[in-house]
Amino acid sequence: MKTYSVITPGSFSQLRRAAIVASIGAGAIHLGAAHVHFKEYAPAGAFMLLSGIAQLVWAFFLARRPSRSVVVAGVVANLGVIALWMISRTFGLPIGAESWVAEHIHATDALCTGLELVVALAGATLLRPSLAVPSGRLLGLATGGLVLSATVTSNDPVRERAVQTAAVMAAGALLAFLAAKQRYSRVRAARPRRSKVRALAATMLGVTIIFGPLSARAGEMPRTAHNDITISWDGELNRAHGVRSGHGTPRDPFVISGWTVNNINIKDTDKAIRIMDNSIPGTLTLNWVGSNIQVMNNDVGDLRVNENTPRWGDPTAGMITRNTFRQVGQLRHFDGMFAYNIVGAPQTGGLSSKYPDVQAVNFDGFNGAHFMKNTIYGFVDARLHGHHHSSAYGTASHMHADGPHDANMVDHTRRFHEVFIEANRIYTSHTYALMYVDTDHAGNDRTANSETNPYLNAPHTHFTRVHITSNQLFGAGILVNVFNAKDERHTGTPKGLVDIASNRVTLERDSVNPFKVVQGIEIDQARYLTLRIRSNVINGPAPLVDVAQLHSLQTQGAGIVLNQLDHAYVTITSDRVSERQFGVQAVQLSKSVTWVVKSLATTNVDQPVSYDASVANAPQR
């Protein structure tokens, strides 16, 4: 008569150990990855932190008080986390900086998911004591599948499929863990046969210990040398030009990955393209490639987007995230997201300046672009181009080239522009760290080599919003140099918006010229605008010598400067300024300017608010 063994008390103990060890491993991985996720998206970091703590606490309760409710909670929670991980790697999540973009599978998260699967399955088995103990071969297959999933990186599409196959192997083997019936002799009263679950737990713990410290490098892969890649039309999006996979749709983009290539030049396409995990020491050029471009996890010498050359493609949008650039020579007519990138490098050697005094990013032309959460070594220029615009806030920019997309019937008399510069860290010894500039408006308000539509030369009106918020600037501050420039072809000038809020400016003293004047936030030649300067912190350098009579000489400059404003409503509220000669300094404000200063906090500032006879109206308090 055939008989089947059931789980013995000893097997229960080993299943508990497997679940405990796997939960501790998964919790440790979540805690180790929390700080990286906090930098990218705070709610994601909080989720990782809380998940890790919950997994460690659950392991403790399972060891001390293994009640049915504790086991059920662990099974349900881990299955939920696994489901969330699967959605994030297939469709993408609807929240975060990269909503609805599938994340890449890497070694550490694959390992963590495998451990969570062990917890869920071991816990489910503990709730079903009639199930049989699986065989050693089955457990070996499950362990092998999990280890394979954790050790095969997936930056290359071919390897990604290998990872997915390995994950299916692991999941299938471990699901069989619940249904397998291993035939052997009846259970005797003697010491029960030792289960193979202990071997699985030991293997998982060993893999966790081995791969945990390597998590920072888990996503790396060897890169293959490739000749320069030049793609000038859709027909060149093929393997001969570095495309490894894909069909050019948003759900299945063409993928260019895993190469060491000196230059990549792509232009005039509307296909979805993903450029990732490449080393590009020369130049990455994206000229008019539309809104379905993704540039992620590359090391790049120089980035150039939408050069002023003849074209038929749409302005470039999409996402440029988590890359390292030596410099961004031109981010032009860019309407997408530039986020989580590192540009430039810290100052090294025996140079006099504490931070680099070079232009790191030339951001000229935008509409709806988000420049956020980048780390920049050098100064940033954000320059308006009047010919690059849309018909309303939040809508796509016009296509102004003579070609397949030419739209002469589009109304170019009302031009909308908006930019969000948020939560960046900028280090520079230049006169300013971040500048919004419109000093060459006449030239940038007409046709250009890439913008040939003659309607651009017609009379028009601008609608502009600039949001500079939550940035941290080290060495120098913020400059707005010309807003709503005067021009004979501007038929009307409705008020625009400049919102400068919650920035932290830490000014540094120039070691070569210690009396060099650097301002915290400076607004020059601005007209027809609502200007909000609120909740900013501006800290000047402490005096070189503690002599009260020399304080003004050592702390020259102001926290906030208003210079040459016309037809403006200005509110300065809840700002803090320290170690400056002036808290707020105003010069040349016309009668049409109303300015309000409220809740200004100052420390070691000679004059909190200063203005002279060139200011028509006194500030409202």
Secondary structure, DSSP 8 states (H G I E B T S, - for coil): ---B----HHHHHHHHHHHHHHHHHHHHHHHHHHHHHHHH-HHHHHHHHHHHHHHHHHHHHHHH---HHHHHHHHHHHHHHHHHHHHHHHT--SSSTTTT------HHHHHHHHHHHHHHHHHHHHT-TTS----HHHHHHHHHHHHHHHHS--SSHHHHHHHHHHHHHHHHHHHHHHH---B-S---SSS----THHHHHHHHHHHHHHHSTTGGGTT----EE---EEE-SGGG-SGGGT--B--SSSSS-EEEESEE-S-EEEES--S-EEEES-EEEEEEEEES--S-EEEES-EEEEEEES-SS---S----SEEES-EEEEEEEE-SB-SEEES-EES----SS-S-SS--SEEEEEE-BSSEEEES-EEESEEEEE--TTS-BSSTTS-----SSSTT--TTS--SEEEEEEEEES-EEE--SSEEEEEE-TTTTGGGS--SS---GGGGS-EEEEEEEEEES-EEEESEEEEEEES---TTEEE---EEEEEES-EEEE---SS-TT----SEEEEEEEEEEEEEES-EEE----SS--GGGHHHHT-SEEEEEEEEEEEEEEEES-EEES-SEEEEEEEE-TTEEEEEES-EEES-SEEEEE-TTBSS--B-
